[in-house]
Amino acid sequence: MTPQDRDDGHDDVPQALLEEAAVWHARMRDTALRPGTASDARADFERWLAADPRHRPAYAETRRLWDRLAVPVEALLRDQARAVPKRPPRWRRPAMSRLAGLAAGLVLLAIAGLAFQDDIVSGLLSDYATAAGQQSPLDLADGSHLRLNTDTAVAVDLNPDRRRVRMFKGQAWFDVAMDAGRPFVVETAMGTVGVVGTRFDIRVDDDVAVVSLFEGQIALTPASAPATPVTLSPGEQARLTTRGVARPVRFDRTQVTAWQRGQLVFYDTPLADVAAELNRYRNGHIVVVDGDLDGLKISGVFRTDDPDAALTVIADTLPVRVTRLTDYLVLLH
């Protein structure tokens, strides 16, 4: 870092200046790849730095963010590049598209690409789905009732011998009608939940399904590990993975059902977990880029239809800076 790029002790950099600095950072990185334009670009950049004493600390902050994000971003893009055919050699991107070189923008593209692939798969296979921030009731022909939480996708198959719901992602509340002759099964990638008549909640996160039983009885069976099904009693919750079923524990009914009341409830929850939960209810992504923030905890109740209100509380009550590089990418640092 050159002397003019160091932070001059300004801690409170306005959001607008951070965004402006991010554009300059991307432009200067692009210029380094095209030496013929370096002189004019550097002169413009120096004039921008000199135009306002706040520009230098804003640029320094942008560089710090880049340093934290560059390694994981480049790794993600390398992985994606292996799966994408190369363009013809004569093809060149327009200059402005090189702003995607900004680390935060690349993080967003990488995340969005992976999410888009997941959405295509679940969209093709599911019968019912909700978007980010949306909830939807679902009444089945057998008299059972479901409620789909945000970003959820399911497929339903009812026949004379059995009732089956395939859950691809998300979270859902099940109120299953009693029918001893037709067992009700919820299938996930991690395993199955066998039901006769009962009320329970299932949340699917990556490689684990968390099942919380309110009434009746259910049996959890892992997808690949041969084992005796684990039976849950009312008030018990268990984590289901392909490797097995974790020991059942008691759970907080108010917290598990909070989403049905339009609430997000956090009890002494790590900041990274709060960010992950907020991401389920909004378009775009919140990224915690500073490992020093891992020890911060949050307690509070927020609305599912206004997840960004939690960001305001975080910024006001914790030593955390919230940087919005775009409407779809927020950095906590």
C-alpha positions as CSV (number, residue, x, y, z in Angstrom):
1,M,0.0,0.0,0.0
2,T,1.4,3.4,-0.9
3,P,1.5,6.3,1.5
4,Q,-1.4,8.0,-0.2
5,D,-3.6,4.9,0.1
6,R,-3.3,4.5,3.9
7,D,-6.2,5.4,6.1
8,D,-5.7,8.9,7.5
9,G,-7.6,8.1,10.7
10,H,-11.1,8.7,9.4
11,D,-13.4,6.0,10.8
12,D,-16.8,7.1,9.6
13,V,-16.8,7.0,5.8
14,P,-20.1,7.8,4.2
15,Q,-21.8,5.0,2.2
16,A,-21.8,7.0,-1.0
17,L,-18.1,7.5,-0.8
18,L,-17.4,3.8,-0.2
19,E,-19.4,3.0,-3.3
20,E,-17.5,5.6,-5.3
21,A,-14.2,4.3,-4.0
22,A,-15.3,0.7,-5.0
23,V,-15.7,1.9,-8.6
24,W,-12.3,3.6,-8.6
25,H,-10.7,0.4,-7.1
26,A,-12.2,-1.7,-9.9
27,R,-11.0,0.8,-12.5
28,M,-7.5,0.9,-11.2
29,R,-7.3,-2.9,-11.1
30,D,-8.5,-3.0,-14.7
31,T,-5.9,-0.3,-15.7
32,A,-3.1,-2.5,-14.4
33,L,-4.1,-5.1,-17.0
34,R,-3.9,-2.5,-19.8
35,P,-0.7,-0.5,-19.4
36,G,-1.4,1.8,-22.3
37,T,-4.2,3.5,-20.3
38,A,-2.4,3.6,-17.0
39,S,-1.1,7.2,-17.2
40,D,-4.4,8.9,-17.9
41,A,-6.3,6.7,-15.4
42,R,-3.7,7.4,-12.7
43,A,-3.9,11.1,-13.2
44,D,-7.7,11.0,-13.0
45,F,-7.4,8.9,-9.9
46,E,-5.0,11.3,-8.2
47,R,-7.4,14.2,-8.9
48,W,-10.2,12.2,-7.4
49,L,-8.1,11.5,-4.2
50,A,-7.3,15.2,-3.9
51,A,-10.8,16.4,-4.4
52,D,-12.0,15.5,-0.9
53,P,-10.0,14.5,2.2
54,R,-12.5,11.7,2.8
55,H,-11.6,10.0,-0.5
56,R,-8.3,8.5,0.8
57,P,-9.8,6.7,3.8
58,A,-12.7,5.5,1.6
59,Y,-10.3,4.0,-0.9
60,A,-8.2,2.5,1.9
61,E,-11.3,0.8,3.3
62,T,-12.2,-0.6,-0.1
63,R,-8.7,-2.0,-0.4
64,R,-9.0,-3.7,3.0
65,L,-12.3,-5.3,1.9
66,W,-10.7,-6.5,-1.3
67,D,-7.8,-8.1,0.6
68,R,-10.3,-10.0,2.8
69,L,-12.4,-11.2,-0.1
70,A,-9.9,-11.7,-2.9
71,V,-8.7,-15.2,-2.1
72,P,-12.1,-16.9,-1.6
73,V,-13.6,-15.0,-4.5
74,E,-10.8,-16.0,-6.9
75,A,-11.2,-19.6,-5.8
76,L,-14.9,-19.6,-6.4
77,L,-14.4,-18.1,-9.9
78,R,-11.8,-20.6,-10.8
79,D,-14.2,-23.4,-9.9
80,Q,-16.9,-21.8,-12.0
81,A,-14.6,-21.2,-14.9
82,R,-13.8,-24.9,-15.2
83,A,-17.4,-25.6,-15.8
84,V,-18.0,-22.8,-18.4
85,P,-16.8,-23.0,-22.0
86,K,-14.2,-20.3,-22.9
87,R,-15.3,-17.5,-25.3
88,P,-13.7,-17.0,-28.7
89,P,-10.2,-15.3,-28.4
90,R,-11.4,-12.2,-30.3
91,W,-14.1,-11.5,-27.8
92,R,-13.5,-8.6,-25.4
93,R,-15.7,-7.4,-22.6
94,P,-16.8,-3.7,-22.6
95,A,-14.7,-1.6,-20.3
96,M,-17.6,-1.0,-17.8
97,S,-18.2,-4.8,-17.4
98,R,-14.7,-5.0,-15.8
99,L,-16.2,-3.4,-12.7
100,A,-17.2,-7.0,-11.9
101,G,-13.6,-7.3,-10.9
102,L,-14.6,-5.6,-7.6
103,A,-14.2,-8.3,-5.0
104,A,-17.7,-7.9,-3.5
105,G,-19.3,-7.9,-6.9
106,L,-17.6,-11.2,-7.7
107,V,-18.7,-12.7,-4.5
108,L,-22.3,-11.8,-5.4
109,L,-21.9,-13.3,-8.9
110,A,-20.4,-16.5,-7.5
111,I,-23.2,-16.9,-4.9
112,A,-25.9,-15.9,-7.4
113,G,-24.6,-18.5,-9.9
114,L,-24.7,-21.3,-7.4
115,A,-28.1,-20.3,-6.1
116,F,-29.4,-20.0,-9.7
117,Q,-28.3,-23.6,-10.5
118,D,-30.1,-24.7,-7.3
119,D,-33.2,-22.8,-8.2
120,I,-33.3,-24.4,-11.7
121,V,-33.1,-27.9,-10.3
122,S,-35.8,-27.3,-7.6
123,G,-37.9,-25.3,-10.0
124,L,-38.1,-28.2,-12.5
125,L,-38.8,-30.9,-10.0
126,S,-41.2,-29.1,-7.6
127,D,-44.9,-28.6,-7.7
128,Y,-45.1,-25.7,-5.3
129,A,-42.4,-23.1,-4.4
130,T,-42.0,-19.8,-2.6
131,A,-39.6,-16.9,-3.3
132,A,-37.4,-15.2,-0.8
133,G,-39.5,-13.5,1.8
134,Q,-42.7,-15.3,0.7
135,Q,-44.9,-17.7,2.7
136,S,-47.7,-19.7,1.2
137,P,-50.4,-22.1,2.6
138,L,-50.9,-25.4,0.8
139,D,-54.0,-27.6,1.3
140,L,-53.7,-31.2,0.1
141,A,-56.5,-33.3,-1.2
142,D,-56.2,-35.8,1.7
143,G,-57.1,-33.1,4.2
144,S,-53.5,-32.3,5.3
145,H,-52.3,-28.7,5.5
146,L,-48.8,-27.4,4.8
147,R,-47.4,-23.9,5.1
148,L,-44.3,-23.1,3.1
149,N,-41.8,-20.7,4.5
150,T,-39.4,-18.5,2.5
151,D,-37.5,-20.0,-0.5
152,T,-39.0,-23.4,-0.2
153,A,-39.8,-26.0,-2.9
154,V,-41.8,-29.2,-2.6
155,A,-43.4,-31.8,-4.8
156,V,-46.6,-33.7,-3.8
157,D,-47.6,-37.2,-4.7
158,L,-50.9,-38.6,-3.3
159,N,-52.0,-42.1,-4.4
160,P,-54.2,-44.8,-3.0
161,D,-51.3,-46.6,-1.2
162,R,-49.3,-43.8,0.2
163,R,-48.8,-40.0,0.5
164,R,-45.5,-38.5,-0.3
165,V,-44.0,-35.0,-0.2
166,R,-40.6,-34.4,-1.6
167,M,-38.9,-31.4,0.0
168,F,-36.0,-29.9,-2.0
169,K,-35.2,-26.9,0.1
170,G,-36.5,-24.4,2.6
171,Q,-38.8,-24.9,5.6
172,A,-42.4,-26.1,6.0
173,W,-45.0,-26.7,8.6
174,F,-47.0,-30.0,8.3
175,D,-50.4,-30.7,9.8
176,V,-51.0,-34.2,8.5
177,A,-54.5,-35.7,8.4
178,M,-54.9,-39.1,10.0
179,D,-55.1,-42.1,7.5
180,A,-53.7,-45.3,8.9
181,G,-54.1,-47.0,5.6
182,R,-52.0,-44.4,3.8
183,P,-48.8,-43.5,5.5
184,F,-47.5,-40.0,4.9
185,V,-43.8,-39.7,4.1
186,V,-41.7,-36.5,3.7
187,E,-38.6,-37.2,1.6
188,T,-35.4,-35.0,1.7
189,A,-31.9,-35.6,0.3
190,M,-30.8,-36.5,3.9
191,G,-33.5,-39.1,4.5
192,T,-37.2,-39.6,5.2
193,V,-39.7,-38.6,7.9
194,G,-42.5,-41.2,8.3
195,V,-45.9,-40.0,9.6
196,V,-49.4,-41.2,10.2
197,G,-51.1,-38.1,11.6
198,T,-49.2,-35.4,13.3
199,R,-47.9,-31.8,13.3
200,F,-44.3,-30.9,12.8
201,D,-41.8,-28.5,11.3
202,I,-39.0,-29.4,8.8
203,R,-36.2,-27.1,7.8
204,V,-33.7,-28.1,5.2
205,D,-30.3,-26.4,5.3
206,D,-27.6,-27.7,2.9
207,D,-26.8,-31.2,4.1
208,V,-29.1,-31.3,7.2
209,A,-32.8,-31.4,7.9
210,V,-34.0,-30.2,11.3
211,V,-37.2,-31.9,12.3
212,S,-39.3,-30.5,15.3
213,L,-42.3,-32.5,16.4
214,F,-45.3,-30.8,18.1
215,E,-48.0,-33.5,18.1
216,G,-48.2,-37.2,17.3
217,Q,-45.2,-39.4,16.4
218,I,-42.7,-39.5,13.5
219,A,-39.8,-41.8,12.5
220,L,-36.6,-40.4,11.0
221,T,-34.6,-42.6,8.6
222,P,-31.2,-41.5,7.1
223,A,-30.9,-41.8,3.3
224,S,-27.7,-43.8,3.0
225,A,-26.8,-45.1,6.5
226,P,-28.6,-48.4,7.3
227,A,-30.0,-47.9,10.7
228,T,-33.2,-48.4,12.8
229,P,-35.5,-45.3,12.4
230,V,-35.3,-42.8,15.2
231,T,-38.8,-42.0,16.7
232,L,-39.6,-38.6,18.0
233,S,-42.1,-37.8,20.7
234,P,-43.9,-34.4,21.0
235,G,-41.5,-31.6,22.1
236,E,-38.5,-33.3,20.6
237,Q,-36.2,-32.1,17.7
238,A,-33.6,-34.0,15.8
239,R,-31.1,-33.3,13.0
240,L,-31.3,-35.7,10.1
241,T,-28.3,-36.2,7.8
242,T,-27.3,-38.9,5.3
243,R,-25.0,-40.4,8.0
244,G,-27.6,-40.7,10.7
245,V,-29.9,-39.0,13.1
246,A,-28.6,-36.9,16.0
247,R,-29.8,-37.5,19.5
248,P,-33.2,-35.9,20.0
249,V,-33.3,-32.8,22.1
250,R,-36.0,-30.5,23.5
251,F,-36.7,-27.3,21.6
252,D,-38.2,-23.9,22.0
253,R,-41.7,-24.0,20.4
254,T,-42.0,-20.2,20.3
255,Q,-38.7,-19.9,18.3
256,V,-39.4,-22.7,15.9
257,T,-42.9,-21.4,15.0
258,A,-41.8,-17.7,15.0
259,W,-41.7,-17.6,11.2
260,Q,-45.4,-18.4,11.0
261,R,-46.1,-15.2,12.9
262,G,-43.8,-13.2,10.6
263,Q,-41.0,-13.1,13.2
264,L,-37.3,-13.9,13.4
265,V,-36.3,-14.6,17.0
266,F,-32.6,-14.7,18.1
267,Y,-31.4,-15.7,21.5
268,D,-27.7,-14.9,22.0
269,T,-27.1,-15.9,18.3
270,P,-23.6,-15.5,16.7
271,L,-23.5,-12.7,14.0
272,A,-22.7,-15.2,11.2
273,D,-25.8,-17.3,12.0
274,V,-27.9,-14.1,12.1
275,A,-26.6,-13.1,8.7
276,A,-27.4,-16.6,7.3
277,E,-30.9,-16.4,8.7
278,L,-31.5,-12.9,7.3
279,N,-30.3,-14.1,3.9
280,R,-33.2,-16.6,3.7
281,Y,-35.7,-13.7,3.7
282,R,-34.2,-11.3,1.3
283,N,-32.9,-11.1,-2.3
284,G,-29.1,-10.8,-2.5
285,H,-26.6,-11.7,0.2
286,I,-25.2,-10.5,3.5
287,V,-21.5,-11.5,3.9
288,V,-19.5,-11.3,7.2
289,V,-16.0,-10.5,5.9
290,D,-14.2,-9.9,9.2
291,G,-13.3,-13.0,11.3
292,D,-12.9,-10.7,14.3
293,L,-16.7,-10.4,14.4
294,D,-17.3,-14.1,15.0
295,G,-17.6,-13.7,18.8
296,L,-20.4,-11.1,18.5
297,K,-23.9,-12.3,19.7
298,I,-27.3,-10.9,18.9
299,S,-30.7,-11.2,20.7
300,G,-33.9,-9.7,19.4
301,V,-37.1,-10.1,17.5
302,F,-37.4,-8.9,13.9
303,R,-39.9,-9.0,11.1
304,T,-39.5,-11.5,8.3
305,D,-40.9,-8.9,5.8
306,D,-38.2,-6.4,6.8
307,P,-35.0,-8.3,7.4
308,D,-32.8,-5.2,6.7
309,A,-34.2,-3.7,9.9
310,A,-32.0,-6.1,11.7
311,L,-29.0,-4.7,9.9
312,T,-29.8,-1.3,11.3
313,V,-29.9,-2.7,14.8
314,I,-26.6,-4.5,14.3
315,A,-24.9,-1.3,13.1
316,D,-26.4,0.7,16.0
317,T,-25.7,-1.7,18.8
318,L,-22.5,-3.6,17.8
319,P,-19.0,-2.6,16.7
320,V,-19.9,-3.5,13.1
321,R,-19.9,-1.5,10.0
322,V,-22.5,-2.2,7.3
323,T,-21.5,-1.5,3.8
324,R,-24.1,-1.8,0.9
325,L,-22.1,-2.2,-2.3
326,T,-25.3,-2.9,-4.2
327,D,-28.9,-3.5,-3.3
328,Y,-28.1,-7.2,-3.4
329,L,-24.8,-7.3,-1.6
330,V,-24.2,-6.2,2.0
331,L,-20.9,-6.5,3.8
332,L,-20.5,-6.7,7.6
333,H,-17.0,-5.7,8.7
